[in-house]
Amino acid sequence: MPYVAVKGGQQAIENAETLLKALRRGDPNTPELTIEQIKQQLSLAVNRVMCEGSLYDPDLAALAIKQAWGDLVEAIFLIRAYRTTLPRFYHSKPLETSKMQVQRRISSIFKDIPGGQKLGPTFDYIHRLLDFKLAAEENKTPTPPTASPNEEAVTSVLNLLGQEGLIQDEPPEDNQPFDLTKNPLKLPAERDERLQNLARADEGFLLSLAYSTQRGYGRNHPFAGEVCMGDVEVIICPEELGFEVAIADITVTEVQMVNQFSGNQKMSPQFTRGYGLTFGYNERKAMSMALVDRAMRAKEFGEEIMGIAQDEEFVLSHSDNVQAQGFVQHLKLPHYVDFQAELHLVRQMQQEQINSDNSSVQESDSINPEPSQNEQSSCSPKSYSKLSS
């Protein structure tokens, strides 16, 4: 359970909060940033807060970003805290990503795919040069080309491999999925529990782990089988109605990684999958999630554990940035009593060491006593000169 702030000097805390609000607002002569501006122009930040905050609400995510002074981890904390106050009325049906209204869809394993590739909005093909035109007061945004939406269901690229028996089958699970929002993490974890953990894990943490698998810590050689971003329907089936109802359209990013598997006694050589799904347009996070998902399936395929990304206990226990920042930042809280105990212990150990050194010196003196005054005078240079003469 993460640590949270505690109350200290009431007046000092109120003053600190007032100062925070003033600095967050900035120069009063500068127009205040609106929630709509954050939602529309900082949408990738909004998407990350929704994803790791585990709540799809762009308005609340934008508000959290504004309140958190632009600190996304703090904004995620705010959304998680707010989420705990919300009632849960229904459980939605699994998202039908095959019926996604695609805005972006690419594959790195086949050039020609069913439905075609669609680049959509992406940083992939631009030069990383600062665009100073954006600093202009009235910067005109070019009108993007329009295309008629594809109403047909999109056939997954991985189905092409499945038709030839080249990729592992994943039959649908009949069991009730684990709910990480209601139950604590349980190890060893099944794949549904791992995926829930990864879906709201810290993006930077997952990115580093995913990078480690590509550098050899996990023997993972992935291909981006399919990367999709678009809108899907959220469907519920109320018991009182007895039929399905679509209640919303949400934007998601789905990634399916393809990895080679050399086979074992139970399975023939084939490709295996890594899966990632996130709220909003969150491609880097979804790709990292898919890579780490496949890495943690090492035991399932009888593979040797060679990298930290394959250690589910390490990954799942340290992926949550709300819990991580709580434990790290609680060190700023008063630890006066604890430190006094440590201080007393260090002083005691130092004194014991001094006493031990003194005792050793005394024992050495008793074994090798110093020469008497007569002995010292007989060995003086003056006495030696008389003897030599």
Rosetta blueprint (number, residue, H / E / L):
1 M L
2 P L
3 Y L
4 V L
5 A L
6 V L
7 K L
8 G L
9 G L
10 Q H
11 Q H
12 A H
13 I H
14 E H
15 N H
16 A H
17 E H
18 T H
19 L H
20 L H
21 K H
22 A H
23 L H
24 R H
25 R H
26 G L
27 D L
28 P L
29 N L
30 T L
31 P L
32 E L
33 L L
34 T L
35 I H
36 E H
37 Q H
38 I H
39 K H
40 Q H
41 Q H
42 L L
43 S H
44 L H
45 A H
46 V H
47 N H
48 R H
49 V H
50 M H
51 C H
52 E H
53 G H
54 S L
55 L L
56 Y L
57 D L
58 P H
59 D H
60 L H
61 A H
62 A H
63 L H
64 A H
65 I H
66 K H
67 Q H
68 A L
69 W L
70 G L
71 D L
72 L H
73 V H
74 E H
75 A H
76 I H
77 F H
78 L H
79 I H
80 R H
81 A H
82 Y H
83 R H
84 T L
85 T L
86 L L
87 P L
88 R L
89 F L
90 Y L
91 H L
92 S E
93 K L
94 P L
95 L L
96 E L
97 T H
98 S H
99 K H
100 M L
101 Q E
102 V E
103 Q E
104 R E
105 R E
106 I E
107 S L
108 S L
109 I L
110 F L
111 K L
112 D L
113 I L
114 P L
115 G L
116 G L
117 Q L
118 K E
119 L L
120 G L
121 P L
122 T L
123 F L
124 D L
125 Y L
126 I L
127 H L
128 R L
129 L L
130 L L
131 D L
132 F H
133 K H
134 L H
135 A H
136 A L
137 E L
138 E L
139 N L
140 K L
141 T L
142 P L
143 T L
144 P L
145 P L
146 T L
147 A L
148 S L
149 P L
150 N L
151 E L
152 E L
153 A L
154 V L
155 T L
156 S L
157 V L
158 L H
159 N H
160 L H
161 L H
162 G H
163 Q H
164 E L
165 G L
166 L L
167 I E
168 Q L
169 D L
170 E L
171 P L
172 P L
173 E L
174 D L
175 N L
176 Q L
177 P L
178 F L
179 D L
180 L L
181 T L
182 K L
183 N L
184 P L
185 L L
186 K L
187 L L
188 P L
189 A L
190 E L
191 R H
192 D H
193 E H
194 R H
195 L H
196 Q H
197 N H
198 L H
199 A H
200 R L
201 A L
202 D L
203 E H
204 G H
205 F H
206 L H
207 L H
208 S H
209 L H
210 A H
211 Y H
212 S H
213 T H
214 Q H
215 R L
216 G L
217 Y L
218 G L
219 R L
220 N L
221 H L
222 P E
223 F E
224 A E
225 G E
226 E E
227 V E
228 C E
229 M E
230 G E
231 D E
232 V E
233 E E
234 V E
235 I E
236 I E
237 C L
238 P L
239 E L
240 E L
241 L L
242 G L
243 F L
244 E L
245 V E
246 A E
247 I E
248 A E
249 D E
250 I E
251 T E
252 V E
253 T E
254 E E
255 V E
256 Q E
257 M E
258 V E
259 N E
260 Q E
261 F E
262 S L
263 G L
264 N L
265 Q L
266 K L
267 M L
268 S L
269 P L
270 Q E
271 F E
272 T E
273 R E
274 G E
275 Y E
276 G E
277 L E
278 T E
279 F E
280 G L
281 Y L
282 N L
283 E H
284 R H
285 K H
286 A H
287 M H
288 S H
289 M H
290 A H
291 L H
292 V H
293 D H
294 R H
295 A H
296 M L
297 R L
298 A L
299 K L
300 E L
301 F L
302 G L
303 E L
304 E L
305 I L
306 M L
307 G L
308 I H
309 A H
310 Q H
311 D L
312 E H
313 E H
314 F H
315 V H
316 L H
317 S H
318 H H
319 S L
320 D L
321 N H
322 V H
323 Q H
324 A H
325 Q H
326 G H
327 F H
328 V H
329 Q H
330 H H
331 L H
332 K H
333 L L
334 P L
335 H L
336 Y H
337 V H
338 D H
339 F H
340 Q H
341 A H
342 E H
343 L H
344 H H
345 L H
346 V H
347 R H
348 Q H
349 M H
350 Q H
351 Q H
352 E H
353 Q H
354 I H
355 N H
356 S H
357 D H
358 N H
359 S H
360 S H
361 V H
362 Q H
363 E H
364 S H
365 D H
366 S H
367 I H
368 N L
369 P L
370 E L
371 P L
372 S L
373 Q H
374 N H
375 E H
376 Q H
377 S H
378 S H
379 C L
380 S L
381 P H
382 K H
383 S H
384 Y H
385 S H
386 K H
387 L H
388 S H
389 S L
